[in-house]
């Protein structure tokens, strides 16, 4: 028998008020249908199997990742061979040093974009392509810039980049300040010439072969105008760099048809060139046709 007593605050009442409950005759709890019990156990087992499969998959991924990391970080995968193609003026050792390939780094640690940018900063380098060839080779392909003129004793390409000191004899046109003007000296290799030289470089690049042999130097002025110093002592004022093809044609026509001597030709208006002779007694200007 089980005795259930009243709460403590009711103890002041008579003991006769105590209630005694006999649980021996209480009904038994209902039995669970075996089919439901089996279904519940099957669901639990399926859930456990899924958990185990997920755990196994995660474990495999972790182990594979750890193994792969160990392989790529292995000393077996360092850069053992680095090949440079396309270099002429720049030594392969300078290219490999700039690319960070002389210290035998791990293949996985290479930052190809950063290495290519470092190589492109070398004065002569125009384009760079760096690629891995697993397991231990890096290929560096470069193209170099082409000098078009000499500016202040420095070789300069068409973009104005200073490449190197010009050799004693360079078969290139000189671009220099015109008589009576001045311009900053060009900077060192890898930098860009001052903008005052830019029109002169544009003229050099555009010069036709038929006229190039008659030009001794290209003279620039602070106002952006350009003058050609011709080999026979004459000169040709081009003005700005607009309509260069027509201006070159006008100069070439005069060079071929007129014995210029020490005269100046103004072709800044190519359809109406002006020939100026400078005799001892004065200056005479005549206008010729196109």
C-alpha positions in Angstrom: 0.0 0.0 0.0 1.1 3.6 -0.6 0.2 6.3 1.8 -0.4 9.8 0.5 -0.3 12.5 3.2 -1.7 16.0 3.1 0.7 18.9 2.7 2.4 20.2 5.9 0.2 23.2 6.2 -2.8 20.9 6.8 -1.1 18.9 9.6 -3.2 20.8 12.1 -6.3 18.9 11.0 -7.2 15.6 12.5 -5.3 12.4 11.6 -8.7 11.0 10.6 -8.6 13.2 7.6 -5.5 11.3 6.2 -6.4 9.6 2.9 -5.1 6.1 2.1 -5.0 5.0 -1.6 -4.6 1.4 -2.5 -2.8 1.1 -5.9 -2.8 -2.7 -6.1 -6.0 -2.7 -8.2 -4.7 0.1 -10.6 -4.9 -0.8 -14.3 -1.6 -1.8 -16.1 -0.2 0.6 -18.7 -1.2 -0.4 -22.3 1.2 -2.5 -24.3 2.9 -1.0 -27.4 2.1 -2.7 -30.7 5.2 -4.7 -31.8 4.9 -3.3 -35.3 5.2 0.3 -34.0 8.0 -0.7 -31.8 9.9 -2.3 -34.7 9.2 0.7 -36.9 10.6 3.0 -34.3 13.7 0.9 -33.9 14.2 0.8 -37.7 14.0 4.6 -38.0 16.5 5.0 -35.2 18.9 2.5 -36.9 18.6 4.3 -40.2 19.4 7.6 -38.5 22.4 6.0 -36.9 23.6 4.6 -40.2 23.3 8.1 -41.9 25.4 9.6 -39.1 28.1 7.0 -39.5 28.2 7.6 -43.3 28.5 11.3 -42.9 31.2 10.8 -40.3 33.1 8.5 -42.6 32.8 10.9 -45.5 34.1 13.8 -43.4 36.9 11.7 -42.1 37.9 10.7 -45.7 37.8 14.3 -46.9 40.0 15.5 -44.0 42.5 12.7 -44.5 42.7 13.4 -48.3 43.1 17.1 -47.7 45.8 16.4 -45.1 47.6 14.1 -47.5 47.4 16.5 -50.4 48.7 19.4 -48.3 51.6 17.2 -47.2 52.4 16.3 -50.8 52.3 19.9 -52.2 54.3 21.1 -49.3 56.9 18.4 -49.7 60.5 19.3 -50.5 60.0 17.1 -53.6 57.9 19.8 -55.2 60.3 22.7 -55.2 61.2 24.6 -58.3 64.2 22.7 -59.7 64.2 23.9 -63.3 63.3 27.5 -64.5 63.6 28.2 -68.2 63.5 31.7 -69.8 62.6 32.2 -73.5 62.7 35.3 -75.6 65.4 37.3 -73.7 68.0 39.2 -75.7 69.1 42.4 -73.9 68.1 41.2 -70.4 70.0 38.3 -68.9 68.1 35.2 -67.8 69.5 35.5 -64.3 68.1 39.0 -63.9 64.7 37.7 -65.1 64.8 34.7 -62.7 65.9 36.9 -59.8 63.1 39.3 -60.4 60.6 36.5 -60.6 61.8 35.0 -57.3 62.8 31.7 -58.8 66.5 31.6 -57.8 65.7 30.5 -54.2 64.0 27.2 -55.2 60.6 28.0 -53.7 57.8 25.5 -53.4 55.7 25.1 -56.6 52.5 25.7 -54.6 53.9 29.0 -53.1 54.5 30.6 -56.5 52.5 33.8 -57.1 52.6 33.9 -60.8 50.9 37.3 -61.2 53.2 39.0 -58.7 56.3 37.4 -60.3 55.2 38.5 -63.8 54.7 42.1 -62.6 58.2 42.1 -61.1 59.7 40.9 -64.3 57.8 43.5 -66.3 59.4 46.2 -64.3 62.8 45.3 -65.8 63.7 48.1 -68.3 63.7 46.0 -71.5 60.8 43.7 -70.8 57.6 44.3 -72.7 55.4 41.2 -72.1 55.7 38.4 -69.6 54.1 35.0 -69.2 55.0 32.7 -66.4 53.5 29.2 -66.0 54.1 26.0 -63.9 55.0 22.7 -65.5 54.5 20.1 -62.7 56.2 18.7 -60.8 59.2 21.0 -60.7 59.5 23.3 -63.7 58.6 26.9 -64.3 58.6 28.5 -67.8 59.1 32.2 -68.3 58.3 33.6 -71.7 59.2 37.3 -72.4 59.2 39.7 -75.3 61.5 42.7 -75.2 61.0 46.3 -76.1 62.5 47.8 -79.3 64.4 51.1 -79.1 63.3 53.7 -81.6 65.4 56.8 -80.7 68.2 58.1 -78.5 67.1 60.7 -75.9 69.8 62.4 -73.9 72.2 59.5 -74.5 69.6 56.9 -73.5 67.8 54.3 -75.7 64.1 54.9 -75.6 61.2 52.8 -77.0 58.0 54.1 -78.7 56.2 54.4 -75.4 58.9 56.7 -74.0 60.4 54.0 -71.7 64.1 54.4 -71.0 65.8 51.1 -71.8 69.5 51.6 -71.2 72.4 53.8 -71.9 72.9 54.2 -75.7 76.1 52.6 -77.1 78.7 54.8 -78.7 77.2 54.3 -82.1 73.4 53.7 -82.2 71.8 53.7 -85.7 68.8 55.5 -84.3 67.5 59.1 -84.6 68.2 61.4 -81.8 65.4 63.3 -80.2 66.6 66.4 -78.4 65.5 70.0 -77.5 65.4 72.5 -80.3 68.0 75.2 -80.5 67.3 77.9 -77.9 65.1 75.6 -75.8 65.8 73.3 -72.9 64.2 70.1 -71.5 64.8 67.9 -68.5 67.3 65.1 -68.9 65.8 61.7 -69.3 65.6 59.5 -66.1 67.3 56.1 -65.7 66.4 52.8 -67.2 62.9 51.6 -66.5 61.4 55.1 -66.1 59.6 57.2 -68.7 61.1 60.3 -70.5 59.6 63.7 -69.7 56.4 64.5 -71.7 58.2 67.2 -73.8 59.9 64.4 -75.8 56.7 62.5 -76.5 55.8 64.4 -79.8 59.4 63.8 -81.1 59.0 60.0 -80.4 55.7 60.0 -82.2 57.4 61.6 -85.2 60.2 59.1 -85.2 57.8 56.2 -85.1 55.7 57.6 -88.0 58.6 58.6 -90.2 58.5 56.8 -93.6 61.6 54.9 -94.7 62.0 57.1 -97.7 62.4 60.2 -95.6 64.2 58.7 -92.6 67.5 58.7 -94.5 67.3 62.5 -94.9 66.6 63.2 -91.2 69.6 63.8 -88.9 67.6 64.5 -85.7 64.2 65.3 -84.4 64.0 68.5 -82.4 61.3 69.2 -79.8 60.0 72.4 -78.3 58.2 73.0 -75.0 55.0 74.0 -76.9 54.7 70.5 -78.4 55.9 71.4 -81.9 58.6 69.4 -83.7 61.2 70.3 -86.2 63.3 67.9 -88.4 66.9 68.6 -88.8 67.9 67.4 -92.2 71.2 65.9 -93.1 72.0 68.5 -95.8 71.7 71.4 -93.3 68.1 72.3 -94.0 65.3 71.9 -91.5 61.5 71.2 -91.7 59.1 72.6 -89.2 56.3 70.1 -88.7 54.3 72.0 -86.1 52.3 69.6 -83.9 51.9 65.9 -84.6 48.6 66.1 -86.5 48.5 65.1 -90.2 52.0 63.7 -90.1 51.6 61.6 -93.3 50.7 64.7 -95.3 53.5 66.7 -93.7 56.1 64.0 -94.4 54.9 63.9 -98.0 55.4 67.6 -98.4 58.9 67.5 -96.9 59.8 64.6 -99.1 58.6 66.3 -102.2 60.7 69.4 -101.4 63.7 67.3 -100.6 63.5 65.5 -103.9 62.6 68.5 -106.1 64.4 71.5 -104.5 68.1 71.8 -103.5 67.3 73.1 -100.1 70.8 73.8 -98.8 70.6 75.7 -95.5 67.0 76.6 -95.8 64.0 76.1 -93.6 60.7 74.6 -94.7 57.5 75.1 -92.8 55.0 72.4 -93.5 52.8 72.9 -90.4 50.1 73.5 -93.0 51.0 70.6 -95.4 48.9 71.9 -98.3 50.8 75.3 -98.3 54.4 74.7 -97.3 56.6 77.8 -96.8 60.3 77.7 -97.9 62.4 80.3 -96.2 65.9 81.2 -97.6 68.3 83.0 -95.3 70.7 84.9 -97.5 73.3 87.3 -96.0 71.3 90.3 -97.0 68.0 89.3 -95.5 65.3 86.8 -95.3 63.1 86.0 -98.3 60.0 83.9 -98.1 58.3 82.2 -101.0 55.2 80.1 -100.9 55.1 77.0 -103.1 52.2 74.9 -104.2 51.3 71.6 -102.8 
